[in-house]
Amino acid sequence: MELILIRHGLPIRRENRDGTPADPPLSEQGRRQASALASWLSIDRKIHRIYASPMRRAQETALPLAEATGLEIETEPRVSEYDRDSDSYVPIEELKRIDYEAWREFMKLGYPPGMDLTEFYRAVIAGLGEIIAENRGNRVAVFCHGGVINAWASCVMEFDFKLFFNPMYTSVNRFYASTEGIRSIGSLNETAHLREIESRT
């Protein structure tokens, strides 16, 4: 089966003073990215099922493809991002501009300072493993997050989990799973659908 992990589109920056989870929606640019992705994927080979993290930015990114294919979005909580309970969300590119040292520390460590991602990693592997088991011979799209894609890629490549690469917004990351349990990577960070958007900016 083919497992397509798709990072959400660009969200807005959000910081909640009341301590509630930020869970930001897509920005205008993020909505354009999601629309371009849907146009591109819907003319590709058939997608059998669509899954998404319950986080708003993932659900909103999945919506155009669901509308284009007539498939429902099935929510999978285990592919939520590690920051799902955080009261702030600052896109990594913006963090680099406003707090270079914080960005540098994050990039150097490969994970958020002071955060234990062990349980996050286990949940991702279990959730995606279950999706694979339920979809023998199918091609499925899972709208999720950069940390989730890094976790699964680390698992497939059989090395210790860390945030080792930066999936672009709405990037397509293809993985395969055989009936014998062999897992492999088809591609990482496909962004051909964004070329027209980027040429306008």
C-alpha positions, 0 to 999 in steps of 0.5 A, a space after each residue: 500500500 502507499 501511505 502519503 503523508 502531507 504536511 498542513 498548509 501555512 497557518 497563522 501565528 497565534 498566541 493565547 493568553 488564557 492558556 488554551 491550545 493555540 490550534 491556529 487555522 490556515 493563513 490565506 497562503 495556506 488555503 492557496 497551498 491546500 487548493 493547489 495540492 488538491 488539484 494536483 493530487 486529485 488528477 493523480 492515481 486514485 486515493 482510497 481514503 483520507 485521514 487527518 489530524 484533529 488539529 485545525 490546520 490539518 483538517 483545513 488542508 485536507 478539506 479541498 482534496 476531500 471535496 475534489 474526491 468525494 471522500 470523507 475526512 477520517 480523523 486520527 488523533 495519534 497523528 496530532 503534532 507534539 505541540 497540540 497542547 501549546 498555547 502558542 504557535 509561531 511558524 518556524 520561518 517567523 521564529 527565525 526572524 523574531 527570535 534567531 537564538 530560539 530558532 537556532 537552538 531548536 534546529 541544533 537540538 532537532 526537537 523543542 528544548 526541554 520536551 520529551 517526544 517519546 510518547 509522541 513518537 510511539 503514538 505516531 508509529 501506532 496510529 500510522 501502523 493501524 492505518 497501514 493494517 486497515 488499508 492493504 493494497 490501498 493508497 491513502 493520504 494522511 494530513 498531518 504535521 512536520 513532527 509526524 512525518 519526521 517520526 515515521 521517516 525515522 522509523 522506516 529508516 531505522 534510526 533514532 527519532 529526531 526532527 532531521 528535516 523540514 517538510 515544506 507546507 503541503 509537501 507530499 511524502 510517499 511511503 510504501 508498506 508491503 504485505 510482508 511488512 517491508 516499509 520503504 520511502 518513495 519520496 520526501 518533500 514533493 512540492 511541484 504543486 506549489 511552483 505556480 503559487 511561488 511564482 506569483 509571490 
